[in-house]
């Protein structure tokens, strides 16, 4: 029998060892108490393993993965899009058309530099994200986004020669996972969060991947409930992926 601190993946090639497990203030809902055990993958995290972890609701933070196990709340719903059935609305088409005309995109390994850290801190401050007002430094940025236990890429978005947005994306064999997107607030007119998701859907289709995971949907969190606009979608509820066609 596995120890309570271990979680073995179905094919037994990788195990997840709990390195931190405690109650904490919820990062998504005020006055709520969260429990999100932080697990370290031991073994080779192949693209197939990444797919399996995403199917089970895991998210990545640096070299670690987690999923919510909160004592009195189940409002966090892992969310994904099947790119074979995703519908482009008129609004999405406008965003894509305008941004494709004015902006350019690059896919590369994650980078860490003062510019990316500056954009991260600007984005978090203006949008009132995070539980602390303290800015992150390059080491913190690296440990959160660039250090990874799986295959990871950076989608960078440019206005002429200026970097204006960064989206970190994990790669499975059949899926991608949007880890975190941050952008310069002064370019919010481009709907860069939406544009980043649409470019990930494009890339998933072009690379024969079926699912784009959007992270947590939380109905009462204005920074997370926008995900309901991407339809149809599925949310993980009681261990089952349930179809949702409406917000």
GROMACS elastic network, one bead per residue, 0.5 to 0.9 nm:
[ bonds ]
;  ai    aj funct       b0    kb
    1     4     6  0.89682   500
    2     5     6  0.79710   500
    2     6     6  0.61715   500
    2     7     6  0.73810   500
    2     8     6  0.80030   500
    3     6     6  0.54757   500
    3     7     6  0.82125   500
    4     7     6  0.77311   500
    4    18     6  0.88427   500
    5    16     6  0.82376   500
    5    17     6  0.58107   500
    5    18     6  0.52397   500
    5    19     6  0.82467   500
    5    39     6  0.88783   500
    6    15     6  0.66498   500
    6    16     6  0.56140   500
    6    18     6  0.64124   500
    6    39     6  0.85577   500
    7    14     6  0.88026   500
    7    15     6  0.55521   500
    7    17     6  0.64707   500
    7    18     6  0.82553   500
    7    39     6  0.87336   500
    8    11     6  0.81209   500
    8    12     6  0.59191   500
    8    13     6  0.80495   500
    8    14     6  0.62576   500
    8    16     6  0.61148   500
    8    17     6  0.86682   500
    9    12     6  0.52418   500
    9    13     6  0.68550   500
    9    14     6  0.57004   500
    9    15     6  0.58138   500
    9    16     6  0.76593   500
    9    49     6  0.76365   500
    9    52     6  0.77288   500
    9    53     6  0.79554   500
   10    13     6  0.80325   500
   10    14     6  0.85568   500
   10    49     6  0.89977   500
   10    52     6  0.81632   500
   11    14     6  0.76406   500
   11    49     6  0.85199   500
   12    15     6  0.69807   500
   13    42     6  0.87405   500
   13    43     6  0.64170   500
   13    44     6  0.70387   500
   13    45     6  0.83571   500
   13    49     6  0.83481   500
   14    41     6  0.65632   500
   14    42     6  0.56164   500
   14    44     6  0.63175   500
   14    45     6  0.68524   500
   14    49     6  0.77287   500
   15    40     6  0.82106   500
   15    41     6  0.57530   500
   15    42     6  0.52727   500
   15    43     6  0.67333   500
   16    39     6  0.54625   500
   16    40     6  0.53901   500
   16    42     6  0.60624   500
   16    43     6  0.88118   500
   16    64     6  0.89701   500
   16    65     6  0.82981   500
   17    38     6  0.82719   500
   17    39     6  0.50729   500
   17    40     6  0.51717   500
   17    41     6  0.64353   500
   17    42     6  0.71687   500
   18    21     6  0.70017   500
   18    37     6  0.64567   500
   18    38     6  0.57061   500
   18    40     6  0.63656   500
   19    37     6  0.76738   500
   19    38     6  0.58359   500
   19    39     6  0.56612   500
   19    40     6  0.66486   500
   20    36     6  0.86123   500
   20    37     6  0.57754   500
   20    38     6  0.51066   500
   20    39     6  0.71844   500
   21    35     6  0.70986   500
   21    36     6  0.67695   500
   21    38     6  0.63482   500
   21    39     6  0.88105   500
   22    34     6  0.84508   500
   22    35     6  0.61223   500
   22    36     6  0.75410   500
   22    37     6  0.70290   500
   23    26     6  0.88557   500
   23    33     6  0.65246   500
   23    34     6  0.56772   500
   23    36     6  0.78213   500
   23    70     6  0.81729   500
   23    71     6  0.88156   500
   24    27     6  0.86432   500
   24    32     6  0.87517   500
   24    33     6  0.57702   500
   24    34     6  0.52666   500
   24    35     6  0.63670   500
   24    36     6  0.84418   500
   25    28     6  0.88697   500
   25    29     6  0.85343   500
   25    30     6  0.78467   500
   25    31     6  0.70623   500
   25    32     6  0.62889   500
   25    34     6  0.58074   500
   25    35     6  0.86139   500
   25   131     6  0.85064   500
   26    29     6  0.56504   500
   26    30     6  0.66397   500
   26    31     6  0.72156   500
   26    32     6  0.53216   500
   26    33     6  0.51688   500
   26    35     6  0.80680   500
   26   131     6  0.88801   500
   27    30     6  0.75574   500
   27    32     6  0.85885   500
   27    33     6  0.89912   500
   27    34     6  0.79094   500
   27   129     6  0.86543   500
   27   130     6  0.66961   500
   27   131     6  0.65418   500
   28    32     6  0.83340   500
   28    76     6  0.84405   500
   28   130     6  0.88042   500
   28   218     6  0.75381   500
   28   220     6  0.85685   500
   28   221     6  0.63428   500
   28   223     6  0.86733   500
   28   224     6  0.83637   500
   29    32     6  0.56952   500
   29    33     6  0.85105   500
   29   218     6  0.84995   500
   29   220     6  0.74263   500
   29   221     6  0.67170   500
   30    33     6  0.86039   500
   32    72     6  0.85126   500
   32    73     6  0.79226   500
   33    70     6  0.70294   500
   33    71     6  0.76152   500
   33    72     6  0.77644   500
   33    73     6  0.81338   500
   34    68     6  0.73878   500
   34    69     6  0.74583   500
   34    71     6  0.72485   500
   34    72     6  0.84898   500
   34    73     6  0.80258   500
   35    67     6  0.86041   500
   35    68     6  0.59981   500
   35    69     6  0.52712   500
   35    71     6  0.70588   500
   36    66     6  0.59259   500
   36    67     6  0.55854   500
   36    69     6  0.57400   500
   36    70     6  0.69925   500
   37    65     6  0.84392   500
   37    66     6  0.57843   500
   37    67     6  0.68836   500
   37    68     6  0.73442   500
   37    69     6  0.75067   500
   38    61     6  0.87201   500
   38    64     6  0.63665   500
   38    65     6  0.59377   500
   38    67     6  0.79420   500
   39    63     6  0.89224   500
   39    64     6  0.54930   500
   39    65     6  0.52598   500
   39    66     6  0.59983   500
   40    63     6  0.68523   500
   40    65     6  0.64977   500
   40    66     6  0.88852   500
   40   149     6  0.84772   500
   41    44     6  0.80640   500
   41    45     6  0.72610   500
   41    63     6  0.78771   500
   41    64     6  0.67511   500
   41    65     6  0.74799   500
   41   149     6  0.71850   500
   42    45     6  0.80612   500
   44    49     6  0.82338   500
   44   149     6  0.85643   500
   44   150     6  0.85183   500
   45    48     6  0.78016   500
   45    49     6  0.54938   500
   45    50     6  0.64384   500
   45   149     6  0.65473   500
   45   150     6  0.56103   500
   45   151     6  0.83244   500
   46    49     6  0.50679   500
   46    50     6  0.63165   500
   46    51     6  0.87186   500
   46   150     6  0.68686   500
   46   151     6  0.78917   500
   46   172     6  0.76494   500
   46   173     6  0.83746   500
   47    51     6  0.62748   500
   47    52     6  0.87466   500
   47   150     6  0.72671   500
   47   151     6  0.70713   500
   47   171     6  0.65328   500
   47   174     6  0.80366   500
   47   175     6  0.86792   500
   48    51     6  0.50627   500
   48    52     6  0.63772   500
   48    53     6  0.87868   500
   48   172     6  0.59968   500
   48   173     6  0.55228   500
   48   174     6  0.78031   500
   49    52     6  0.50189   500
   49    53     6  0.62123   500
   49    54     6  0.86158   500
   49   150     6  0.88144   500
   49   172     6  0.75399   500
   49   173     6  0.86852   500
   50    53     6  0.51683   500
   50    54     6  0.62111   500
   50    55     6  0.86240   500
   50   150     6  0.69082   500
   50   151     6  0.84843   500
   50   170     6  0.82541   500
   50   171     6  0.72869   500
   50   172     6  0.51176   500
   50   173     6  0.77565   500
   50   175     6  0.84553   500
   51    54     6  0.52032   500
   51    55     6  0.61962   500
   51    56     6  0.87688   500
   51   171     6  0.82421   500
   51   172     6  0.50798   500
   51   173     6  0.65625   500
   51   174     6  0.66243   500
   51   175     6  0.63392   500
   51   176     6  0.83492   500
   52    55     6  0.50954   500
   52    56     6  0.63777   500
   52    57     6  0.88470   500
   52    58     6  0.88394   500
   52   172     6  0.87068   500
   53    56     6  0.51455   500
   53    57     6  0.64251   500
   53    58     6  0.52848   500
   53    59     6  0.78105   500
   53    65     6  0.86631   500
   54    57     6  0.50603   500
   54    58     6  0.51854   500
   54    59     6  0.68429   500
   54    78     6  0.86510   500
   54   172     6  0.87018   500
   54   175     6  0.84863   500
   54   177     6  0.78628   500
   54   213     6  0.76370   500
   55    58     6  0.75133   500
   55   236     6  0.84330   500
   55   241     6  0.84173   500
   56    67     6  0.85931   500
   56   236     6  0.82135   500
   56   239     6  0.72428   500
   56   240     6  0.89363   500
   57    66     6  0.83883   500
   57    67     6  0.61032   500
   57    68     6  0.84372   500
   57    77     6  0.84115   500
   57    78     6  0.58033   500
   57    79     6  0.86217   500
   57   215     6  0.86725   500
   57   236     6  0.70128   500
   57   239     6  0.83705   500
   58    65     6  0.61444   500
   58    66     6  0.53316   500
   58    68     6  0.83342   500
   58    78     6  0.82385   500
   58   215     6  0.89748   500
   59    64     6  0.85027   500
   59    65     6  0.53752   500
   59    66     6  0.54070   500
   59    67     6  0.61920   500
   59    78     6  0.87003   500
   59   177     6  0.83592   500
   59   179     6  0.76748   500
   59   215     6  0.70916   500
   59   216     6  0.88746   500
   60    63     6  0.72391   500
   60    64     6  0.57707   500
   60    66     6  0.64131   500
   60    67     6  0.88639   500
   60   144     6  0.88645   500
   60   145     6  0.88575   500
   60   148     6  0.79050   500
   60   149     6  0.82100   500
   60   150     6  0.89252   500
   60   170     6  0.83874   500
   60   179     6  0.70237   500
   61    64     6  0.52966   500
   61    65     6  0.58385   500
   61    66     6  0.76132   500
   61   143     6  0.79894   500
   61   144     6  0.55089   500
   61   145     6  0.68063   500
   61   147     6  0.85390   500
   61   148     6  0.76896   500
   61   179     6  0.79765   500
   62    65     6  0.78236   500
   62   142     6  0.77029   500
   62   143     6  0.51453   500
   62   145     6  0.54783   500
   62   146     6  0.67670   500
   62   149     6  0.71816   500
   63   143     6  0.74969   500
   63   144     6  0.80403   500
   63   145     6  0.88448   500
   63   146     6  0.89475   500
   63   147     6  0.57989   500
   63   150     6  0.80564   500
   64   148     6  0.75790   500
   64   149     6  0.68091   500
   65   149     6  0.85399   500
   67    78     6  0.89787   500
   68    74     6  0.82317   500
   68    76     6  0.74203   500
   69    73     6  0.85264   500
   69    74     6  0.81709   500
   70    73     6  0.56918   500
   70    74     6  0.69287   500
   71    74     6  0.85326   500
   73    76     6  0.80799   500
   74    77     6  0.74625   500
   74   237     6  0.86529   500
   75   217     6  0.79027   500
   75   218     6  0.57342   500
   75   219     6  0.72852   500
   75   220     6  0.84674   500
   76   216     6  0.55905   500
   76   217     6  0.57796   500
   76   218     6  0.51587   500
   76   219     6  0.83025   500
   77   215     6  0.80071   500
   77   216     6  0.51757   500
   77   217     6  0.50166   500
   77   218     6  0.65244   500
   77   235     6  0.57273   500
   77   236     6  0.57147   500
   77   237     6  0.67593   500
   78   213     6  0.77622   500
   78   214     6  0.74238   500
   78   215     6  0.53756   500
   78   217     6  0.61731   500
   78   234     6  0.83180   500
   78   235     6  0.55394   500
   78   236     6  0.53822   500
   78   237     6  0.82349   500
   78   241     6  0.89645   500
   79   212     6  0.86909   500
   79   213     6  0.59153   500
   79   214     6  0.55035   500
   79   215     6  0.57047   500
   79   216     6  0.59369   500
   79   217     6  0.61678   500
   79   227     6  0.80400   500
   79   228     6  0.89583   500
   79   233     6  0.69553   500
   79   234     6  0.56898   500
   79   236     6  0.66107   500
   79   241     6  0.86366   500
   80   177     6  0.85774   500
   80   211     6  0.63913   500
   80   212     6  0.55204   500
   80   214     6  0.55690   500
   80   215     6  0.75150   500
   80   233     6  0.57859   500
   80   234     6  0.53913   500
   80   235     6  0.65813   500
   80   236     6  0.86668   500
   80   241     6  0.89415   500
   81    84     6  0.86668   500
   81    85     6  0.81048   500
   81    86     6  0.67221   500
   81   201     6  0.84645   500
   81   210     6  0.82075   500
   81   211     6  0.54897   500
   81   212     6  0.51837   500
   81   213     6  0.63512   500
   81   214     6  0.76457   500
   81   230     6  0.73916   500
   81   231     6  0.72772   500
   81   232     6  0.68336   500
   81   234     6  0.64219   500
   82    85     6  0.56998   500
   82    86     6  0.61079   500
   82   210     6  0.57096   500
   82   212     6  0.67185   500
   82   213     6  0.89164   500
   82   231     6  0.89435   500
   82   232     6  0.76453   500
   82   233     6  0.68241   500
   82   234     6  0.80391   500
   83    86     6  0.50132   500
   83    87     6  0.85318   500
   83   201     6  0.63460   500
   83   202     6  0.84130   500
   83   204     6  0.74080   500
   83   205     6  0.65547   500
   83   209     6  0.79780   500
   83   210     6  0.55965   500
   83   211     6  0.59391   500
   83   212     6  0.70517   500
   84    87     6  0.89236   500
   84   205     6  0.78103   500
   84   210     6  0.66878   500
   84   211     6  0.84769   500
   85   231     6  0.83312   500
   85   232     6  0.69468   500
   85   233     6  0.88976   500
   86   201     6  0.87362   500
   86   230     6  0.74020   500
   86   231     6  0.58548   500
   86   232     6  0.58513   500
   86   233     6  0.77876   500
   87   230     6  0.77025   500
   87   231     6  0.61621   500
   87   232     6  0.70875   500
   88    91     6  0.80100   500
   88    92     6  0.58649   500
   88    93     6  0.64205   500
   88   230     6  0.84404   500
   88   231     6  0.84712   500
   89    92     6  0.51268   500
   89    93     6  0.62295   500
   89    94     6  0.86721   500
   89   230     6  0.89616   500
   90    93     6  0.50700   500
   90    94     6  0.62564   500
   90    95     6  0.87724   500
   91    94     6  0.51556   500
   91    95     6  0.63760   500
   91    96     6  0.87060   500
   92    95     6  0.51218   500
   92    96     6  0.61262   500
   92    97     6  0.84897   500
   92   194     6  0.78352   500
   92   195     6  0.81061   500
   92   198     6  0.78285   500
   93    96     6  0.50924   500
   93    97     6  0.59277   500
   93    98     6  0.84655   500
   94    97     6  0.51419   500
   94    98     6  0.60296   500
   94    99     6  0.84136   500
   95    98     6  0.53814   500
   95    99     6  0.60213   500
   95   100     6  0.83290   500
   95   190     6  0.69505   500
   95   191     6  0.69074   500
   95   192     6  0.86454   500
   95   194     6  0.77216   500
   95   195     6  0.65114   500
   95   198     6  0.89662   500
   96    99     6  0.53222   500
   96   100     6  0.58092   500
   96   101     6  0.83840   500
   96   194     6  0.88282   500
   96   195     6  0.63181   500
   96   198     6  0.73184   500
   96   199     6  0.82990   500
   97   100     6  0.53040   500
   97   101     6  0.62013   500
   97   102     6  0.88291   500
   98   101     6  0.52280   500
   98   102     6  0.63664   500
   98   103     6  0.83155   500
   98   190     6  0.76986   500
   99   102     6  0.51513   500
   99   103     6  0.52929   500
   99   104     6  0.79720   500
   99   190     6  0.65055   500
   99   191     6  0.86742   500
   99   192     6  0.83959   500
   99   195     6  0.73468   500
  100   103     6  0.54707   500
  100   104     6  0.66643   500
  100   105     6  0.86212   500
  101   104     6  0.81765   500
  102   158     6  0.88533   500
  102   159     6  0.67304   500
  102   160     6  0.79759   500
  103   157     6  0.67656   500
  103   158     6  0.55458   500
  103   160     6  0.68518   500
  104   156     6  0.83872   500
  104   157     6  0.58025   500
  104   158     6  0.52130   500
  104   159     6  0.67012   500
  104   160     6  0.75466   500
  105   155     6  0.67395   500
  105   156     6  0.56656   500
  105   158     6  0.62691   500
  105   199     6  0.86351   500
  106   154     6  0.79113   500
  106   155     6  0.56928   500
  106   156     6  0.52611   500
  106   157     6  0.66332   500
  106   158     6  0.82699   500
  107   110     6  0.89634   500
  107   153     6  0.65955   500
  107   154     6  0.56712   500
  107   156     6  0.65600   500
  108   111     6  0.81933   500
  108   152     6  0.89937   500
  108   153     6  0.56603   500
  108   154     6  0.52881   500
  108   155     6  0.67194   500
  108   156     6  0.79323   500
  109   146     6  0.83780   500
  109   152     6  0.67510   500
  109   154     6  0.55288   500
  109   155     6  0.86382   500
  110   142     6  0.88947   500
  110   145     6  0.77221   500
  110   146     6  0.53338   500
  110   147     6  0.85065   500
  110   152     6  0.71694   500
  110   153     6  0.56433   500
  110   155     6  0.83295   500
  110   168     6  0.71503   500
  111   116     6  0.79477   500
  111   142     6  0.82645   500
  111   146     6  0.66920   500
  111   154     6  0.75442   500
  112   115     6  0.82526   500
  112   116     6  0.64763   500
  112   117     6  0.73531   500
  112   138     6  0.66331   500
  112   139     6  0.86317   500
  112   141     6  0.72508   500
  112   142     6  0.62329   500
  112   145     6  0.89415   500
  112   146     6  0.70739   500
  113   116     6  0.56058   500
  113   117     6  0.64183   500
  113   118     6  0.87190   500
  113   138     6  0.67139   500
  114   117     6  0.50934   500
  114   118     6  0.59899   500
  114   119     6  0.86784   500
  114   137     6  0.83235   500
  114   138     6  0.68876   500
  115   118     6  0.50592   500
  115   119     6  0.63270   500
  115   120     6  0.86437   500
  115   163     6  0.81984   500
  116   119     6  0.51618   500
  116   120     6  0.61561   500
  116   121     6  0.87089   500
  116   138     6  0.87679   500
  116   141     6  0.86489   500
  116   163     6  0.83354   500
  116   165     6  0.85046   500
  116   166     6  0.75628   500
  116   182     6  0.88880   500
  117   121     6  0.62156   500
  117   122     6  0.85799   500
  117   135     6  0.88653   500
  117   136     6  0.72092   500
  117   137     6  0.66877   500
  117   138     6  0.62949   500
  117   141     6  0.65951   500
  118   121     6  0.52651   500
  118   122     6  0.61298   500
  118   123     6  0.85477   500
  118   135     6  0.88921   500
  118   136     6  0.88466   500
  118   137     6  0.88285   500
  119   122     6  0.50976   500
  119   123     6  0.60098   500
  119   124     6  0.85202   500
  119   163     6  0.88922   500
  119   164     6  0.76289   500
  119   165     6  0.75565   500
  119   166     6  0.84158   500
  119   182     6  0.67698   500
  119   183     6  0.59764   500
  119   184     6  0.57082   500
  119   185     6  0.85540   500
  120   123     6  0.52665   500
  120   124     6  0.61907   500
  120   125     6  0.86321   500
  120   135     6  0.87960   500
  120   136     6  0.82018   500
  120   141     6  0.83141   500
  120   165     6  0.89756   500
  120   166     6  0.85482   500
  120   181     6  0.86183   500
  120   182     6  0.56055   500
  120   183     6  0.69922   500
  120   184     6  0.81761   500
  121   124     6  0.51408   500
  121   125     6  0.60164   500
  121   126     6  0.85469   500
  121   134     6  0.88881   500
  121   135     6  0.57826   500
  121   136     6  0.67464   500
  121   137     6  0.89645   500
  121   182     6  0.87354   500
  122   125     6  0.52531   500
  122   126     6  0.61036   500
  122   127     6  0.84206   500
  122   135     6  0.88748   500
  122   182     6  0.86518   500
  122   183     6  0.80046   500
  122   184     6  0.67588   500
  122   185     6  0.71339   500
  123   126     6  0.55114   500
  123   127     6  0.60584   500
  123   128     6  0.82643   500
  123   129     6  0.80685   500
  123   182     6  0.58356   500
  123   183     6  0.58613   500
  123   184     6  0.61465   500
  123   185     6  0.60783   500
  124   127     6  0.53801   500
  124   128     6  0.57417   500
  124   130     6  0.69315   500
  124   133     6  0.86844   500
  124   135     6  0.87025   500
  124   182     6  0.78177   500
  125   128     6  0.50810   500
  125   129     6  0.64593   500
  125   130     6  0.84840   500
  125   133     6  0.71939   500
  125   135     6  0.84269   500
  126   129     6  0.79211   500
  126   185     6  0.70704   500
  127   185     6  0.84334   500
  127   223     6  0.84306   500
  128   131     6  0.87714   500
  128   133     6  0.85025   500
  129   132     6  0.83013   500
  129   133     6  0.86074   500
  129   223     6  0.84911   500
  130   133     6  0.73415   500
  132   135     6  0.81657   500
  136   139     6  0.79194   500
  136   140     6  0.56665   500
  136   141     6  0.63885   500
  137   140     6  0.53605   500
  137   141     6  0.61924   500
  137   142     6  0.86270   500
  138   141     6  0.50318   500
  138   142     6  0.60248   500
  138   143     6  0.85732   500
  139   142     6  0.51012   500
  139   143     6  0.61529   500
  139   144     6  0.86003   500
  140   143     6  0.51582   500
  140   144     6  0.61237   500
  140   145     6  0.85723   500
  141   144     6  0.52281   500
  141   145     6  0.59853   500
  141   146     6  0.71718   500
  141   147     6  0.88979   500
  142   145     6  0.54702   500
  142   147     6  0.57291   500
  143   146     6  0.62762   500
  143   147     6  0.52017   500
  143   148     6  0.81206   500
  144   147     6  0.66709   500
  144   148     6  0.83660   500
  145   148     6  0.71257   500
  145   168     6  0.68454   500
  145   179     6  0.78198   500
  145   180     6  0.77308   500
  146   152     6  0.79736   500
  146   153     6  0.87987   500
  146   154     6  0.87430   500
  146   168     6  0.80958   500
  147   152     6  0.89034   500
  148   151     6  0.72382   500
  148   152     6  0.68428   500
  148   170     6  0.86647   500
  149   152     6  0.85370   500
  150   170     6  0.69535   500
  150   171     6  0.74010   500
  150   172     6  0.82881   500
  151   169     6  0.87141   500
  151   170     6  0.58857   500
  151   171     6  0.54030   500
  151   172     6  0.73806   500
  152   168     6  0.71789   500
  152   169     6  0.56861   500
  152   171     6  0.57855   500
  153   167     6  0.84762   500
  153   168     6  0.60390   500
  153   169     6  0.52918   500
  153   170     6  0.63230   500
  153   171     6  0.74613   500
  154   166     6  0.67838   500
  154   167     6  0.57422   500
  154   169     6  0.60903   500
  154   170     6  0.87571   500
  155   165     6  0.82511   500
  155   166     6  0.57881   500
  155   168     6  0.63004   500
  155   169     6  0.73246   500
  155   196     6  0.78105   500
  155   199     6  0.86811   500
  155   200     6  0.84061   500
  156   163     6  0.71127   500
  156   164     6  0.78523   500
  156   165     6  0.58683   500
  156   167     6  0.63847   500
  156   168     6  0.86237   500
  157   162     6  0.85829   500
  157   163     6  0.60869   500
  157   164     6  0.58959   500
  157   165     6  0.50162   500
  157   166     6  0.62678   500
  157   167     6  0.83572   500
  157   183     6  0.87990   500
  157   192     6  0.86514   500
  157   196     6  0.83186   500
  158   161     6  0.62647   500
  158   162     6  0.54080   500
  158   164     6  0.55045   500
  158   165     6  0.70212   500
  159   162     6  0.51692   500
  159   163     6  0.64887   500
  159   164     6  0.65831   500
  160   163     6  0.82586   500
  163   166     6  0.79868   500
  163   183     6  0.87315   500
  163   184     6  0.85596   500
  164   182     6  0.86295   500
  164   183     6  0.55555   500
  164   184     6  0.53142   500
  164   185     6  0.87542   500
  164   186     6  0.89830   500
  164   187     6  0.72426   500
  164   192     6  0.88450   500
  165   181     6  0.73018   500
  165   182     6  0.57174   500
  165   184     6  0.63182   500
  165   187     6  0.89088   500
  165   192     6  0.71661   500
  165   193     6  0.86701   500
  165   196     6  0.85436   500
  166   180     6  0.82250   500
  166   181     6  0.56828   500
  166   182     6  0.55209   500
  166   183     6  0.62575   500
  166   196     6  0.84203   500
  167   178     6  0.73101   500
  167   179     6  0.74423   500
  167   180     6  0.57391   500
  167   182     6  0.64870   500
  167   183     6  0.85185   500
  167   193     6  0.86688   500
  167   196     6  0.67589   500
  167   197     6  0.88876   500
  168   177     6  0.85455   500
  168   178     6  0.63484   500
  168   179     6  0.54123   500
  168   180     6  0.54165   500
  168   181     6  0.63626   500
  169   176     6  0.65353   500
  169   177     6  0.54504   500
  169   179     6  0.54540   500
  169   180     6  0.74466   500
  169   181     6  0.88599   500
  169   200     6  0.82696   500
  170   175     6  0.84940   500
  170   176     6  0.55621   500
  170   178     6  0.66280   500
  170   179     6  0.67762   500
  171   174     6  0.81833   500
  171   175     6  0.62618   500
  171   177     6  0.65126   500
  172   176     6  0.58018   500
  172   177     6  0.80397   500
  172   209     6  0.83273   500
  173   176     6  0.82047   500
  173   208     6  0.89523   500
  173   209     6  0.69404   500
  174   204     6  0.84904   500
  174   208     6  0.73115   500
  174   210     6  0.55164   500
  174   211     6  0.65457   500
  174   212     6  0.89903   500
  175   204     6  0.71586   500
  175   208     6  0.88663   500
  175   209     6  0.51673   500
  175   210     6  0.57590   500
  175   212     6  0.56945   500
  175   213     6  0.73057   500
  176   200     6  0.77663   500
  176   201     6  0.87584   500
  176   204     6  0.69166   500
  176   209     6  0.74484   500
  176   210     6  0.84815   500
  176   211     6  0.64042   500
  176   213     6  0.60870   500
  176   214     6  0.88271   500
  177   200     6  0.88611   500
  177   211     6  0.83216   500
  177   212     6  0.57460   500
  177   214     6  0.62403   500
  177   215     6  0.72539   500
  178   181     6  0.76209   500
  178   197     6  0.77621   500
  178   200     6  0.80823   500
  178   212     6  0.74125   500
  178   213     6  0.60774   500
  178   214     6  0.53397   500
  178   215     6  0.65665   500
  179   213     6  0.88013   500
  179   214     6  0.77909   500
  179   215     6  0.70855   500
  180   215     6  0.88999   500
  181   192     6  0.87346   500
  181   193     6  0.66956   500
  181   196     6  0.75744   500
  182   185     6  0.89382   500
  182   192     6  0.85780   500
  182   193     6  0.77380   500
  183   186     6  0.86623   500
  183   187     6  0.75992   500
  183   188     6  0.78772   500
  183   192     6  0.70225   500
  183   193     6  0.79121   500
  184   187     6  0.57290   500
  184   188     6  0.71945   500
  185   188     6  0.53229   500
  185   189     6  0.87750   500
  186   189     6  0.76738   500
  187   190     6  0.59881   500
  187   191     6  0.79280   500
  187   192     6  0.76585   500
  188   191     6  0.54068   500
  188   192     6  0.63339   500
  188   193     6  0.85648   500
  189   192     6  0.78363   500
  190   193     6  0.86227   500
  190   194     6  0.86825   500
  190   195     6  0.77251   500
  191   194     6  0.55135   500
  191   195     6  0.61598   500
  191   196     6  0.87252   500
  192   196     6  0.59521   500
  192   197     6  0.86040   500
  193   196     6  0.52326   500
  193   197     6  0.65486   500
  193   198     6  0.88376   500
  194   197     6  0.52600   500
  194   198     6  0.62932   500
  194   199     6  0.87369   500
  194   226     6  0.89196   500
  195   198     6  0.50447   500
  195   199     6  0.61645   500
  195   200     6  0.85959   500
  196   199     6  0.51892   500
  196   200     6  0.62436   500
  196   201     6  0.87149   500
  197   200     6  0.50422   500
  197   201     6  0.62532   500
  197   202     6  0.86578   500
  197   212     6  0.84971   500
  197   214     6  0.80570   500
  198   201     6  0.50427   500
  198   202     6  0.62312   500
  198   203     6  0.86457   500
  199   203     6  0.60985   500
  199   204     6  0.85190   500
  200   204     6  0.60164   500
  200   205     6  0.85597   500
  200   212     6  0.72691   500
  201   204     6  0.50806   500
  201   205     6  0.62404   500
  201   206     6  0.86260   500
  201   211     6  0.82948   500
  201   212     6  0.64617   500
  202   205     6  0.52835   500
  202   206     6  0.62332   500
  202   207     6  0.87126   500
  203   206     6  0.50250   500
  203   207     6  0.61081   500
  203   208     6  0.85661   500
  203   209     6  0.83666   500
  204   207     6  0.52009   500
  204   208     6  0.61055   500
  204   210     6  0.67235   500
  204   211     6  0.73560   500
  204   212     6  0.71060   500
  205   208     6  0.51866   500
  205   209     6  0.58226   500
  205   210     6  0.69819   500
  205   211     6  0.89321   500
  206   209     6  0.76840   500
  209   212     6  0.80867   500
  213   216     6  0.89218   500
  214   217     6  0.79966   500
  214   227     6  0.72606   500
  215   224     6  0.86351   500
  215   227     6  0.89414   500
  216   224     6  0.68334   500
  216   225     6  0.87009   500
  216   227     6  0.85975   500
  216   235     6  0.88266   500
  217   221     6  0.82696   500
  217   224     6  0.54159   500
  217   225     6  0.56341   500
  217   226     6  0.81700   500
  217   227     6  0.64510   500
  217   228     6  0.75683   500
  217   235     6  0.79969   500
  218   221     6  0.54569   500
  218   222     6  0.81753   500
  218   223     6  0.85512   500
  218   224     6  0.56220   500
  218   225     6  0.55044   500
  218   227     6  0.89282   500
  219   222     6  0.76386   500
  219   224     6  0.72879   500
  219   225     6  0.50635   500
  219   226     6  0.87286   500
  219   228     6  0.86514   500
  219   247     6  0.88842   500
  220   223     6  0.89816   500
  220   224     6  0.81799   500
  220   225     6  0.69386   500
  221   224     6  0.54273   500
  221   225     6  0.58571   500
  221   226     6  0.88922   500
  222   225     6  0.54716   500
  222   226     6  0.69356   500
  223   226     6  0.67431   500
  223   227     6  0.89053   500
  224   227     6  0.62421   500
  224   228     6  0.86690   500
  225   228     6  0.59552   500
  225   229     6  0.83838   500
  225   247     6  0.84458   500
  226   229     6  0.59310   500
  226   230     6  0.82019   500
  226   247     6  0.87818   500
  227   230     6  0.58135   500
  227   231     6  0.87456   500
  227   247     6  0.83535   500
  228   231     6  0.69622   500
  228   232     6  0.87170   500
  228   233     6  0.77379   500
  228   244     6  0.85647   500
  228   245     6  0.85889   500
  228   246     6  0.70634   500
  229   232     6  0.86171   500
  229   246     6  0.78802   500
  229   247     6  0.64313   500
  230   233     6  0.66162   500
  230   245     6  0.88004   500
  230   247     6  0.86852   500
  231   234     6  0.86916   500
  231   244     6  0.74842   500
  231   245     6  0.56546   500
  231   246     6  0.71451   500
  231   247     6  0.83587   500
  232   243     6  0.72142   500
  232   244     6  0.59607   500
  232   246     6  0.74378   500
  233   242     6  0.83343   500
  233   243     6  0.59825   500
  233   244     6  0.53003   500
  233   245     6  0.63321   500
  233   246     6  0.85577   500
  234   241     6  0.57200   500
  234   242     6  0.51752   500
  234   244     6  0.55866   500
  234   245     6  0.83790   500
  235   240     6  0.79746   500
  235   241     6  0.53515   500
  235   242     6  0.53654   500
  235   243     6  0.67646   500
  235   244     6  0.72203   500
  236   239     6  0.60323   500
  236   240     6  0.53763   500
  236   242     6  0.62472   500
  237   240     6  0.53295   500
  237   241     6  0.63145   500
  237   242     6  0.67589   500
  238   241     6  0.84405   500
  244   247     6  0.74449   500
